[in-house]
Amino acid sequence: MIQSYKKSPKLAEAYDAILIGTGIGCLCAGALLSKTGKKVLLLERHYTAGGFTHVFKRKGFEWDVGIHYIGEVQRPNSVLRKLFDYVSDKELQWDDMGEIYDRVILGNKQYDFVKGVDNFKSKMGEYFPNEKEAIERYINLIFAANKAASKFYIDKALPKMTSALLGKYMRKKYLKYSDRTTYDVLSELTKDETLIKVLCGQYGDYGLPPKQSSFAMHASVAKHYMQGGSVPAKGSSEILNTIEKVIEKGGGTILVRAEVDKIIVKNNKVKGVKLTDGNCFYAQTIISGTGIFNTFENLLPSDVIYSHKLNEKLRKVSPSVGYGCLYIGLNGSPEDLKLPKTNLWIYPDDLDHDGCVERFLNNNKTEFPLVYISFPSAKFSDWNERYPGKSTIDIITMIPYEAFAKWDGTAWKKRGEAYEIKKEEFAQRLLQHLFKQLPQLKGKVELYEFSTPLTAKHFSNYKQGALYGIDHNPKRFRQKFLRPKTKIKGLYLTGQDIVTAGVGAALFSGLITASAITGINFIKRIFK
Ligand SMILES: Cc1cc2nc3c(=O)[nH]c(=O)nc-3n(C[C@H](O)[C@H](O)[C@H](O)COP(=O)(O)OP(=O)(O)OC[C@H]3O[C@@H](n4cnc5c(N)ncnc54)[C@H](O)[C@@H]3O)c2cc1C
C-alpha cells in the first residue's frame, strides 16, 4: 500500500494543477504533468484511489471493480502499452489471458473469440461457413474505422484556432462511422441475424445494444481485444501503485477522502477548489475527471453553468444504463475449481440484443438481456501466492437505476430489509446462470455480495450509477464540447466521457488532456 494512505501527506496550499478524481484519466494526466515538472494534487472523494481501477477486499478475498481485461497491452509497441509504460516508469506488467478471451453463449451454442485477427476470422468462418466474405468485410471495416479514429481524437487536443481551421477535416472520416449504428452497418454486411448477434456479443463492454450504439464504439472495442486480453500482473491495484510513484516522484500528491464541492471560478477563470469539509486548494489549472454530468451540473457555480449554457449541452448526451455486479468468493483455488480465464457473455437466444434489453427494461423479472461472468482469480499469474485456496468470480448485468431508485438517499449498508430482499433475488438469479455454466461450483461459494446502481453511485458518484459515463450512441460523437479544454479559463476535462469508456480509452483521455494543457506531443515522447 502507498505511504500517503497510511499517514497524512504533506500538503501545500497551491499547486500547478489540481485534478478532481483519481480514475485512470486523472492518474495518466497527473503522471504526464508530473513528468513535465508540474506539481499536481489529485483529490479523491472515495476512501481509496483509482476510480474504477480500484480493488476492494472482504474476508480474505479481493475483487476488481472496473477491470476484467485490457486489450493491446500485450503488443510492446502499441500506443496503449507505450503509454502505460511511460506513466508507470515501466513498472506495470501484464498477465495474458490466453487464446480465448471471450465466449459468447446463445442458448446451447457457444462462440469463441480467439486471439489474433486471422484466427478470429477463421474461427468465425467455422461457425458461419456461408458468411466468410461478410466476416472479411466486417474485419476490414473495423480496422478502417479505427484508422480514422486517431485524427478525430488528435483534434480534441488542438488549440481552439487550429481546431477551428483543421478540425472539420480531421473529424470528418471518423464521423462517417460514428454517425451510424452498429446494426445499420452490420446488417449491410450480412442478413444472418445470429452472426450479427455473435459479433455484437461484447456490447456489454460499452453498454448499448447494436440498434442504439455507434458503430465507431463497436469497432473500437472489437479491435481493442482482437489481439487478446490482459490484466495487470499482481492485481489491478498495481495500476494505482505504479502510477502514484511517478506522481510522487514529481512532487505530486494523491489525497483520498477529499471530495470537491465546488470549483472556484472568478471572472471566468479557475482559481482553485473548495472541498466538502471546507478546505480550499488553489491552482491556475483544474482538471475534472469526474464525468461531464458531475462537472457541469454539480462542481461549477450556477452562474458559470448558465452563462455558458452548460445545462443545454448536457441535454445532448445521456447517462449510460446502471449495472449490478455479484462479487463471489469461493473455496478452492482456480485450478481446483476448474475456472477458465475466458469471459462468458450469456444471452437469451429468442430475441435480438435490442429486443432482449427492451423486454428487461420494461419488466426486470424477465430474462436478463446479458449476463457477463469473469473469473479474475484465474487470470492473475500470482493469485495462488496472494490468496491460496481461494477464488473469485464477478457476474455483471444491466440493472436500471429505476429498479432501486426508491432507496436513493438511504445510506450505504443501511438501506433496509426490502432493499436487501430485492438484491438477494437478483443475486440468486445470477448464481443460477453461474451454476448452469459451471455446475462444479455448487457448494463452493463461501460468500457473495450484490452491488446495485446505488452502490455504484455511492462509490463512483456517477449519476444514477451509470455503468460507463455517458451513452455511446452516434449523437455522442458529434458533441464538440466533449474535449479537454472548456470555455472556462484553466478548466479542463479528462476521463471516459471525453474519449469513450474502457481503461485504455480513459488512459488515452489523460494524454490528450495533458497535451491540450501543455502543448506537448506526448505521443512523440512515449515512443522516444
Ligand atoms: C463494472 C465495470 C466493468 C468494467 N470492465 C472493464 C474492463 O474489463 N476493461 C476495460 O478496459 N474497462 C472496463 N470498464 C470501464 C473502465 O473501468 C472505465 O471506463 C474507466 O476506468 C473510467 O475511468 P475514468 O478516468 O473516466 O474515471 P473513473 O474511474 O470513473 O473515476 C472517477 C473518479 O472521480 C471520483 N470523483 C467523483 N466526484 C468527485 C468529487 N466531487 N471529488 C473528488 N472525486 C470525485 C470518483 O470517486 C472516481 O474515483 C468497466 C467499468 C465498469 C463499471
The ligand as an ORCA input file, in Angstrom:
! r2SCAN-3c Opt
* xyz 0 1
  C     -18.398     -2.974    -13.885
  C     -17.393     -2.395    -14.829
  C     -16.541     -3.243    -15.509
  C     -15.598     -2.718    -16.406
  N     -14.739     -3.569    -17.040
  C     -13.792     -3.062    -17.876
  C     -12.843     -3.927    -18.497
  O     -12.843     -5.128    -18.306
  N     -11.914     -3.361    -19.319
  C     -11.872     -2.026    -19.564
  O     -10.996     -1.566    -20.320
  N     -12.773     -1.190    -18.977
  C     -13.713     -1.670    -18.141
  N     -14.609     -0.827    -17.538
  C     -14.580      0.608    -17.874
  C     -13.446      1.356    -17.197
  O     -13.235      0.855    -15.897
  C     -13.785      2.856    -17.149
  O     -14.193      3.288    -18.430
  C     -12.604      3.720    -16.691
  O     -11.920      3.144    -15.614
  C     -13.107      5.112    -16.316
  O     -12.015      5.923    -15.919
  P     -12.157      7.477    -15.649
  O     -10.802      8.065    -15.726
  O     -13.190      8.051    -16.545
  O     -12.606      7.659    -14.159
  P     -13.416      6.828    -13.089
  O     -12.775      5.510    -12.886
  O     -14.839      6.856    -13.404
  O     -13.121      7.685    -11.792
  C     -13.738      8.893    -11.473
  C     -13.341      9.216    -10.053
  O     -13.797     10.512     -9.686
  C     -14.143     10.470     -8.319
  N     -14.999     11.616     -8.005
  C     -16.258     11.849     -8.468
  N     -16.721     13.007     -7.955
  C     -15.740     13.524     -7.176
  C     -15.627     14.697     -6.387
  N     -16.620     15.580     -6.308
  N     -14.471     14.925     -5.701
  C     -13.446     14.036     -5.776
  N     -13.524     12.894     -6.510
  C     -14.643     12.652     -7.198
  C     -14.836      9.134     -8.182
  O     -14.926      8.716     -6.843
  C     -13.938      8.240     -9.036
  O     -12.903      7.689     -8.279
  C     -15.541     -1.323    -16.617
  C     -16.387     -0.465    -15.911
  C     -17.311     -0.999    -15.031
  C     -18.217     -0.077    -14.281
*
